[in-house]
Amino acid sequence: MMTAPVFGSAVIPVRVRAAMVMMITAVVFPMVQTQVPADISLGVAFVGGIAEMMVGATIGLALSIFVMGAEVAGKTAGQQAGLAMSEVVDPTTDEQVSTLGALYTIVVTLTFLLIGGHRATIAALLDTYEVMPMLSFQFTDSIILLLVEMLAAAFIMGVRLGAPVVVAVFLSGIVLGFLSRTMPQLNILTVGFTLRLLVALGIAGVSLMATGDLIVASIWDALGMVRESFGLDPNLLRLTM
């Protein structure tokens, strides 16, 4: 709840998130109560509790890293368009981001919700009890590998989302270069800044509508990577929806 996309948003008050944690715990514990050892000690319970928290934190953190790929796309496109000078506060992270970065992040987050990514996150967490009974989690290299792969997937998605804007702004720069040579009296700085901004916003809007399938496929791949890293069958992902 504290690290997962949507659930861990800074917009949601801490008390509400804490209440969600307790509510989900109250629902899940009766389902896995039989896995608790009969002769459990305080030390085993403490260490095992930290390990169980690592499972949930890893799942949430991995998906949050993936969603950050949208900010990479917006940041890259915004710098090329000259929007890096104006930054806004993203309410989901409570940090300063570029204008296009906030737009891309909102679109990816809403897509994550629309396809049931929040339910798939909870389902993955519940399914881990089938392959790793309670208090039996052991730290392995698969956790580090998951975070590294998710970081790479986020960067790839960010580049693919931001590429149309970057290419369009680059081509508009070439056109402005020819205009400055043919019409030296034209104030290329003033005209160029406005033109790049209009081109960037227009192409960003069109590309976001055209790359819906890319965003959906990338989210499903990210959720599948999370399941695979914990030994779960990724083919059962959509069945949980």
SEVEXMAR-985121 format. One record per residue (C-alpha): residue number from 1; residue in one letter; x, y, z. Coordinates in pm, 1 decimal, padded with zeros to 6 digits. Layout:
N
i, aa, u, v, w
NUM, A, X, Y, Z .
...
END
This chain:
241
i, aa, u, v, w
1, M, 00000.0, 00000.0, 00000.0 .
2, M, 00288.9, 00238.2, 00064.3 .
3, T, 00493.1, 00168.7, -00250.1 .
4, A, 00247.5, 00044.8, -00515.3 .
5, P, 00113.6, 00272.1, -00790.3 .
6, V, -00217.1, 00443.0, -00706.6 .
7, F, -00224.6, 00286.0, -00357.5 .
8, G, 00093.2, 00465.3, -00253.3 .
9, S, -00001.8, 00799.1, -00406.5 .
10, A, 00070.6, 01102.0, -00191.8 .
11, V, -00280.5, 01224.1, -00273.7 .
12, I, -00424.7, 00952.3, -00048.1 .
13, P, -00386.0, 01049.4, 00318.8 .
14, V, -00159.2, 00831.2, 00528.7 .
15, R, -00447.3, 00740.9, 00759.9 .
16, V, -00650.3, 00613.4, 00466.0 .
17, R, -00360.0, 00404.3, 00340.3 .
18, A, -00304.9, 00263.8, 00689.1 .
19, A, -00675.1, 00176.9, 00710.9 .
20, M, -00650.5, 00000.6, 00373.1 .
21, V, -00352.7, -00200.8, 00498.4 .
22, M, -00540.5, -00313.5, 00808.4 .
23, M, -00852.5, -00392.7, 00607.1 .
24, I, -00666.5, -00605.6, 00352.8 .
25, T, -00476.4, -00776.9, 00635.9 .
26, A, -00803.8, -00863.1, 00808.3 .
27, V, -00934.8, -01015.4, 00485.2 .
28, V, -00618.0, -01203.8, 00386.1 .
29, F, -00506.5, -01345.8, 00721.2 .
30, P, -00795.9, -01592.9, 00763.1 .
31, M, -00711.7, -01729.7, 00416.9 .
32, V, -00349.4, -01810.0, 00511.4 .
33, Q, -00387.1, -01868.6, 00883.1 .
34, T, -00324.0, -02241.0, 00840.8 .
35, Q, 00029.7, -02164.8, 00715.9 .
36, V, 00136.8, -02016.2, 01050.6 .
37, P, 00362.4, -02259.7, 01243.0 .
38, A, 00214.0, -02384.5, 01570.3 .
39, D, 00532.8, -02330.9, 01773.0 .
40, I, 00626.5, -01986.7, 01641.5 .
41, S, 00853.0, -01769.3, 01855.6 .
42, L, 00873.0, -01392.2, 01884.3 .
43, G, 01205.0, -01378.8, 01699.6 .
44, V, 01076.7, -01588.2, 01409.7 .
45, A, 00761.9, -01377.2, 01390.1 .
46, F, 00965.5, -01053.3, 01384.8 .
47, V, 01209.1, -01166.3, 01115.8 .
48, G, 00933.6, -01332.3, 00915.2 .
49, G, 00719.6, -01019.2, 00936.7 .
50, I, 01000.3, -00808.4, 00790.6 .
51, A, 01041.8, -01063.6, 00511.6 .
52, E, 00668.1, -01052.7, 00435.2 .
53, M, 00686.0, -00673.3, 00418.3 .
54, M, 00972.6, -00702.5, 00168.9 .
55, V, 00754.3, -00910.7, -00062.6 .
56, G, 00483.1, -00646.7, -00076.6 .
57, A, 00731.1, -00358.9, -00091.1 .
58, T, 00916.5, -00523.6, -00380.8 .
59, I, 00599.0, -00575.4, -00583.2 .
60, G, 00484.1, -00218.9, -00525.3 .
61, L, 00825.1, -00063.0, -00582.5 .
62, A, 00880.3, -00254.5, -00906.3 .
63, L, 00549.2, -00134.9, -01051.7 .
64, S, 00611.4, 00221.2, -00930.0 .
65, I, 00947.1, 00220.9, -01109.6 .
66, F, 00768.6, 00112.3, -01425.8 .
67, V, 00512.4, 00393.1, -01402.7 .
68, M, 00800.8, 00638.3, -01367.8 .
69, G, 00885.3, 00555.4, -01728.6 .
70, A, 00600.8, 00788.5, -01827.9 .
71, E, 00777.1, 01073.4, -01649.5 .
72, V, 01093.9, 00990.7, -01844.5 .
73, A, 00896.9, 01028.1, -02168.8 .
74, G, 00747.1, 01359.8, -02065.9 .
75, K, 01075.6, 01493.1, -01929.8 .
76, T, 01261.7, 01409.4, -02249.9 .
77, A, 00991.6, 01555.8, -02473.9 .
78, G, 00952.7, 01862.9, -02253.3 .
79, Q, 01322.5, 01945.9, -02262.6 .
80, Q, 01323.7, 01932.5, -02642.3 .
81, A, 01013.3, 02152.2, -02661.6 .
82, G, 01143.1, 02408.2, -02412.4 .
83, L, 00896.9, 02319.7, -02139.0 .
84, A, 01166.6, 02226.8, -01888.4 .
85, M, 01163.8, 02584.3, -01760.6 .
86, S, 00808.7, 02544.1, -01630.3 .
87, E, 00762.9, 02263.8, -01380.2 .
88, V, 00451.4, 02164.7, -01190.1 .
89, V, 00391.2, 01957.8, -00877.6 .
90, D, 00272.1, 01605.3, -00952.9 .
91, P, 00006.2, 01523.9, -00690.3 .
92, T, 00069.5, 01149.5, -00719.3 .
93, T, 00434.0, 01179.9, -00614.4 .
94, D, 00434.9, 01524.1, -00448.0 .
95, E, 00742.9, 01618.1, -00651.5 .
96, Q, 00819.0, 01872.7, -00921.4 .
97, V, 00792.8, 01732.3, -01273.0 .
98, S, 00769.0, 01877.7, -01620.0 .
99, T, 00429.4, 01963.0, -01764.8 .
100, L, 00442.9, 01683.9, -02021.5 .
101, G, 00583.2, 01450.0, -01757.2 .
102, A, 00275.2, 01504.1, -01541.6 .
103, L, 00050.8, 01451.6, -01845.1 .
104, Y, 00218.4, 01125.3, -01944.6 .
105, T, 00217.6, 01001.1, -01584.0 .
106, I, -00154.4, 01070.0, -01545.1 .
107, V, -00233.6, 00888.8, -01870.9 .
108, V, -00028.7, 00581.1, -01777.1 .
109, T, -00173.1, 00574.8, -01424.3 .
110, L, -00530.2, 00598.5, -01553.4 .
111, T, -00459.5, 00322.7, -01804.8 .
112, F, -00318.7, 00112.1, -01520.4 .
113, L, -00648.5, 00155.0, -01336.6 .
114, L, -00871.2, 00099.9, -01639.1 .
115, I, -00719.0, -00238.4, -01728.1 .
116, G, -00732.7, -00354.9, -01365.7 .
117, G, -00367.9, -00317.3, -01276.3 .
118, H, -00454.2, -00240.1, -00914.6 .
119, R, -00646.9, -00567.6, -00890.3 .
120, A, -00362.3, -00755.7, -01059.7 .
121, T, -00121.3, -00612.5, -00801.7 .
122, I, -00331.9, -00742.6, -00512.7 .
123, A, -00379.2, -01075.7, -00692.5 .
124, A, -00002.4, -01116.0, -00736.1 .
125, L, 00048.1, -01046.4, -00366.9 .
126, L, -00211.2, -01307.3, -00269.8 .
127, D, -00072.9, -01566.3, -00512.6 .
128, T, 00272.7, -01542.3, -00355.8 .
129, Y, 00136.4, -01732.4, -00053.2 .
130, E, 00089.9, -02036.1, -00279.0 .
131, V, 00457.4, -02058.4, -00373.6 .
132, M, 00599.0, -01904.7, -00055.9 .
133, P, 00406.6, -01997.7, 00259.6 .
134, M, 00391.1, -01743.8, 00537.4 .
135, L, 00723.8, -01670.9, 00713.4 .
136, S, 00919.5, -01873.6, 00455.9 .
137, F, 01039.1, -01593.3, 00224.1 .
138, Q, 01412.3, -01585.5, 00150.3 .
139, F, 01593.6, -01302.7, -00023.3 .
140, T, 01725.6, -01413.6, -00363.7 .
141, D, 01886.8, -01255.2, -00667.1 .
142, S, 01549.2, -01257.2, -00842.7 .
143, I, 01443.9, -00953.8, -00637.8 .
144, I, 01737.8, -00743.8, -00759.9 .
145, L, 01691.3, -00878.3, -01112.8 .
146, L, 01323.5, -00777.5, -01106.2 .
147, L, 01405.2, -00419.5, -01009.0 .
148, V, 01678.0, -00395.7, -01274.0 .
149, E, 01451.6, -00537.8, -01544.9 .
150, M, 01168.9, -00308.3, -01442.2 .
151, L, 01399.9, -00008.4, -01458.9 .
152, A, 01502.4, -00111.7, -01810.9 .
153, A, 01138.3, -00164.9, -01911.2 .
154, A, 01044.3, 00177.9, -01774.5 .
155, F, 01324.8, 00343.8, -01971.6 .
156, I, 01226.6, 00162.6, -02292.2 .
157, M, 00860.9, 00259.9, -02253.5 .
158, G, 00961.6, 00618.9, -02180.5 .
159, V, 01176.2, 00640.6, -02491.9 .
160, R, 00902.7, 00489.2, -02709.5 .
161, L, 00638.0, 00725.1, -02572.2 .
162, G, 00852.1, 01035.0, -02601.5 .
163, A, 01012.1, 00953.6, -02938.2 .
164, P, 00731.7, 01101.2, -03157.3 .
165, V, 00757.9, 01439.3, -02984.9 .
166, V, 01137.8, 01440.6, -02993.1 .
167, V, 01144.0, 01356.0, -03365.6 .
168, A, 00877.3, 01614.8, -03446.9 .
169, V, 01058.3, 01889.4, -03256.1 .
170, F, 01384.3, 01791.7, -03427.0 .
171, L, 01224.5, 01816.7, -03770.8 .
172, S, 01065.6, 02150.3, -03682.6 .
173, G, 01411.2, 02273.4, -03582.4 .
174, I, 01545.5, 02179.7, -03926.6 .
175, V, 01257.9, 02364.8, -04093.5 .
176, L, 01323.5, 02671.7, -03880.3 .
177, G, 01688.1, 02653.7, -03974.1 .
178, F, 01602.3, 02674.6, -04344.2 .
179, L, 01359.3, 02959.8, -04277.4 .
180, S, 01624.4, 03156.2, -04091.4 .
181, R, 01855.0, 03125.9, -04392.1 .
182, T, 01591.9, 03228.7, -04645.0 .
183, M, 01430.9, 03502.5, -04430.8 .
184, P, 01700.2, 03659.7, -04210.2 .
185, Q, 01458.5, 03932.7, -04097.0 .
186, L, 01241.6, 03671.6, -03924.7 .
187, N, 01282.5, 03665.0, -03546.2 .
188, I, 01359.7, 03293.9, -03534.1 .
189, L, 01394.4, 03279.8, -03156.4 .
190, T, 01043.2, 03406.0, -03085.3 .
191, V, 00877.1, 03216.5, -03367.1 .
192, G, 01080.1, 02902.7, -03306.3 .
193, F, 00993.4, 02875.8, -02939.0 .
194, T, 00620.5, 02909.7, -03007.5 .
195, L, 00632.8, 02669.8, -03300.5 .
196, R, 00822.8, 02402.2, -03106.2 .
197, L, 00573.9, 02432.0, -02822.9 .
198, L, 00272.9, 02393.5, -03052.2 .
199, V, 00430.4, 02101.9, -03236.5 .
200, A, 00523.4, 01926.5, -02912.0 .
201, L, 00177.4, 01961.4, -02758.3 .
202, G, 00002.6, 01857.7, -03080.1 .
203, I, 00219.2, 01552.8, -03139.6 .
204, A, 00199.4, 01456.8, -02770.3 .
205, G, -00180.3, 01455.0, -02785.3 .
206, V, -00190.7, 01253.4, -03106.4 .
207, S, 00079.0, 01008.0, -02995.4 .
208, L, -00091.7, 00941.2, -02662.1 .
209, M, -00409.1, 00844.2, -02846.0 .
210, A, -00214.9, 00630.0, -03092.8 .
211, T, 00003.9, 00452.4, -02836.4 .
212, G, -00276.3, 00320.8, -02616.9 .
213, D, -00201.5, -00037.5, -02716.7 .
214, L, 00166.9, 00015.2, -02639.9 .
215, I, 00089.8, 00140.8, -02288.5 .
216, V, -00152.2, -00145.6, -02220.1 .
217, A, 00091.8, -00408.2, -02349.1 .
218, S, 00377.0, -00259.0, -02146.0 .
219, I, 00168.9, -00267.6, -01827.5 .
220, W, 00073.2, -00630.8, -01883.1 .
221, D, 00438.9, -00717.2, -01946.6 .
222, A, 00540.5, -00541.9, -01624.6 .
223, L, 00278.0, -00731.0, -01424.2 .
224, G, 00391.7, -01055.2, -01586.6 .
225, M, 00753.1, -00984.4, -01490.8 .
226, V, 00645.8, -00937.6, -01129.1 .
227, R, 00469.2, -01273.4, -01126.4 .
228, E, 00758.3, -01453.9, -01293.8 .
229, S, 01011.2, -01318.0, -01044.0 .
230, F, 00816.1, -01480.4, -00759.0 .
231, G, 00767.3, -01810.2, -00941.8 .
232, L, 00405.8, -01743.3, -01042.9 .
233, D, 00252.4, -01831.3, -01378.3 .
234, P, 00223.3, -01512.0, -01586.5 .
235, N, -00036.7, -01681.3, -01809.5 .
236, L, -00283.3, -01668.7, -01520.8 .
237, L, -00250.0, -01291.1, -01497.7 .
238, R, -00547.5, -01196.5, -01712.0 .
239, L, -00756.9, -01473.2, -01562.8 .
240, T, -00741.0, -01290.6, -01230.0 .
241, M, -00908.1, -00990.4, -01390.6 .
END
